[in-house]
Amino acid sequence: MLASTTRSAGIIAASLTLVGCAVNSEESAASPPLPTGSWTLTTIDNQPLPDPLPPGLRPITLTINDAGAVSGRAGVNQYSGSVDTGAWQNREIVFGPLAVSRMAGPPAAMSIESAYLGMLDAVRTFEVAPDPAGVTLTLRGDAGDLLVYERSE
């Protein structure tokens, strides 16, 4: 009887463990990967960034932390602000007002920077996905893909 009880207890414990694993898998499958981390822009408005970059344009970056603080380089100038982290569950991303430094640069660099900052305002959703080169972050607006980044080291 004792061996039967011990065996039954073992089967019940194993079953509970499997149920717990299934619940955790469902929760992680339902939760999208968050757009946190450091990212480098590769594509703007479905066009790859020029290679090499125009004079005066530095790599465009975006960093988002778990609390929703945002910062980066817009090409010539630095920017910072926040996103509404409550929207992440629906794969939505809403940037709050961004503070941007006011340095001038060559016209081509300033044009790309202006387009980039304008597109950040138009962003509505995000997707973090594996890519052959690593992981990408795609920011989309009502008209489709606006900005595509690759994870920075």
One Martini backbone bead per residue (centre of mass of N, CA, C, O) as a GRO file, in nm:
protein
  153
    1MET     BB    1   0.058   0.062  -0.021
    2LEU     BB    2   0.295   0.256   0.001
    3ALA     BB    3   0.392   0.228  -0.295
    4SER     BB    4   0.125   0.329  -0.421
    5THR     BB    5   0.122   0.610  -0.286
    6THR     BB    6   0.395   0.705  -0.391
    7ARG     BB    7   0.329   0.673  -0.690
    8SER     BB    8   0.084   0.864  -0.694
    9ALA     BB    9   0.236   1.114  -0.597
   10GLY     BB   10   0.432   1.122  -0.837
   11ILE     BB   11   0.217   1.156  -1.058
   12ILE     BB   12   0.093   1.417  -0.949
   13ALA     BB   13   0.350   1.588  -0.952
   14ALA     BB   14   0.404   1.559  -1.256
   15SER     BB   15   0.135   1.678  -1.350
   16LEU     BB   16   0.170   1.958  -1.219
   17THR     BB   17   0.426   2.030  -1.371
   18LEU     BB   18   0.304   2.017  -1.655
   19VAL     BB   19   0.086   2.229  -1.607
   20GLY     BB   20   0.280   2.458  -1.534
   21CYS     BB   21   0.429   2.457  -1.808
   22ALA     BB   22   0.182   2.520  -1.984
   23VAL     BB   23   0.115   2.792  -1.862
   24ASN     BB   24   0.389   2.928  -1.915
   25SER     BB   25   0.384   2.890  -2.224
   26GLU     BB   26   0.123   3.049  -2.275
   27GLU     BB   27   0.217   3.314  -2.156
   28SER     BB   28   0.471   3.352  -2.342
   29ALA     BB   29   0.312   3.330  -2.612
   30ALA     BB   30   0.119   3.583  -2.546
   31SER     BB   31   0.381   3.738  -2.501
   32PRO     BB   32   0.551   3.972  -2.631
   33PRO     BB   33   0.826   4.087  -2.721
   34LEU     BB   34   1.006   4.338  -2.613
   35PRO     BB   35   1.149   4.665  -2.712
   36THR     BB   36   1.391   4.627  -2.549
   37GLY     BB   37   1.684   4.808  -2.580
   38SER     BB   38   1.926   4.815  -2.838
   39TRP     BB   39   1.915   5.004  -3.150
   40THR     BB   40   1.964   4.992  -3.515
   41LEU     BB   41   1.912   5.146  -3.799
   42THR     BB   42   1.824   5.015  -4.145
   43THR     BB   43   1.517   5.118  -4.200
   44ILE     BB   44   1.331   5.367  -4.399
   45ASP     BB   45   1.052   5.351  -4.553
   46ASN     BB   46   1.156   5.077  -4.707
   47GLN     BB   47   1.460   5.192  -4.683
   48PRO     BB   48   1.773   5.175  -4.688
   49LEU     BB   49   2.034   5.291  -4.566
   50PRO     BB   50   2.293   5.446  -4.651
   51ASP     BB   51   2.605   5.311  -4.810
   52PRO     BB   52   2.723   5.531  -4.689
   53LEU     BB   53   2.681   5.769  -4.487
   54PRO     BB   54   2.626   6.073  -4.473
   55PRO     BB   55   2.757   6.347  -4.398
   56GLY     BB   56   2.696   6.381  -4.042
   57LEU     BB   57   2.580   6.087  -4.017
   58ARG     BB   58   2.486   5.891  -3.771
   59PRO     BB   59   2.384   5.641  -3.624
   60ILE     BB   60   2.066   5.521  -3.564
   61THR     BB   61   1.908   5.519  -3.242
   62LEU     BB   62   1.752   5.290  -2.988
   63THR     BB   63   1.640   5.313  -2.643
   64ILE     BB   64   1.469   5.076  -2.423
   65ASN     BB   65   1.322   5.043  -2.121
   66ASP     BB   66   1.115   4.892  -1.888
   67ALA     BB   67   0.995   5.193  -1.807
   68GLY     BB   68   1.003   5.369  -2.100
   69ALA     BB   69   1.267   5.479  -2.166
   70VAL     BB   70   1.402   5.706  -2.414
   71SER     BB   71   1.684   5.684  -2.648
   72GLY     BB   72   1.913   5.865  -2.883
   73ARG     BB   73   2.004   5.880  -3.227
   74ALA     BB   74   1.899   6.082  -3.518
   75GLY     BB   75   2.213   6.144  -3.650
   76VAL     BB   76   2.279   6.432  -3.506
   77ASN     BB   77   2.086   6.408  -3.270
   78GLN     BB   78   1.954   6.389  -2.960
   79TYR     BB   79   1.719   6.179  -2.771
   80SER     BB   80   1.420   6.192  -2.549
   81GLY     BB   81   1.184   5.986  -2.346
   82SER     BB   82   0.871   5.803  -2.395
   83VAL     BB   83   0.669   5.515  -2.324
   84ASP     BB   84   0.381   5.315  -2.322
   85THR     BB   85   0.381   5.016  -2.149
   86GLY     BB   86   0.070   4.935  -2.148
   87ALA     BB   87   0.063   4.872  -2.472
   88TRP     BB   88   0.245   4.610  -2.518
   89GLN     BB   89   0.033   4.376  -2.505
   90ASN     BB   90  -0.078   4.492  -2.807
   91ARG     BB   91   0.174   4.591  -2.974
   92GLU     BB   92   0.203   4.877  -2.872
   93ILE     BB   93   0.339   5.215  -2.956
   94VAL     BB   94   0.390   5.517  -2.759
   95PHE     BB   95   0.518   5.821  -2.804
   96GLY     BB   96   0.625   6.069  -2.647
   97PRO     BB   97   0.761   6.339  -2.599
   98LEU     BB   98   1.053   6.471  -2.753
   99ALA     BB   99   1.379   6.543  -2.681
  100VAL     BB  100   1.587   6.767  -2.881
  101SER     BB  101   1.852   6.855  -3.001
  102ARG     BB  102   2.019   7.161  -3.185
  103MET     BB  103   2.191   7.057  -3.418
  104ALA     BB  104   2.368   7.107  -3.699
  105GLY     BB  105   2.372   6.990  -4.044
  106PRO     BB  106   2.376   6.851  -4.316
  107PRO     BB  107   2.117   6.829  -4.530
  108ALA     BB  108   2.103   6.515  -4.559
  109ALA     BB  109   2.106   6.454  -4.254
  110MET     BB  110   1.859   6.631  -4.174
  111SER     BB  111   1.653   6.484  -4.351
  112ILE     BB  112   1.670   6.208  -4.215
  113GLU     BB  113   1.611   6.302  -3.930
  114SER     BB  114   1.332   6.424  -3.985
  115ALA     BB  115   1.202   6.162  -4.086
  116TYR     BB  116   1.248   5.996  -3.832
  117LEU     BB  117   1.093   6.174  -3.625
  118GLY     BB  118   0.823   6.160  -3.780
  119MET     BB  119   0.791   5.847  -3.760
  120LEU     BB  120   0.773   5.821  -3.455
  121ASP     BB  121   0.491   5.966  -3.448
  122ALA     BB  122   0.352   5.726  -3.644
  123VAL     BB  123   0.371   5.511  -3.445
  124ARG     BB  124   0.183   5.199  -3.323
  125THR     BB  125   0.364   4.938  -3.373
  126PHE     BB  126   0.524   4.617  -3.289
  127GLU     BB  127   0.817   4.396  -3.372
  128VAL     BB  128   0.981   4.110  -3.248
  129ALA     BB  129   1.238   3.936  -3.443
  130PRO     BB  130   1.387   3.702  -3.593
  131ASP     BB  131   1.702   3.690  -3.771
  132PRO     BB  132   1.970   3.595  -3.945
  133ALA     BB  133   2.137   3.845  -3.791
  134GLY     BB  134   1.911   3.823  -3.542
  135VAL     BB  135   1.733   4.102  -3.424
  136THR     BB  136   1.420   4.265  -3.479
  137LEU     BB  137   1.271   4.597  -3.510
  138THR     BB  138   0.934   4.687  -3.585
  139LEU     BB  139   0.786   4.990  -3.692
  140ARG     BB  140   0.441   5.084  -3.714
  141GLY     BB  141   0.189   5.215  -3.911
  142ASP     BB  142  -0.085   5.272  -4.100
  143ALA     BB  143   0.116   5.222  -4.372
  144GLY     BB  144   0.329   5.049  -4.213
  145ASP     BB  145   0.647   5.023  -4.244
  146LEU     BB  146   0.898   5.245  -4.105
  147LEU     BB  147   1.095   5.091  -3.889
  148VAL     BB  148   1.420   4.923  -3.887
  149TYR     BB  149   1.594   4.715  -3.656
  150GLU     BB  150   1.890   4.623  -3.489
  151ARG     BB  151   2.054   4.476  -3.258
  152SER     BB  152   2.258   4.590  -3.021
  153GLU     BB  153   2.551   4.546  -2.818
   0.00000   0.00000   0.00000
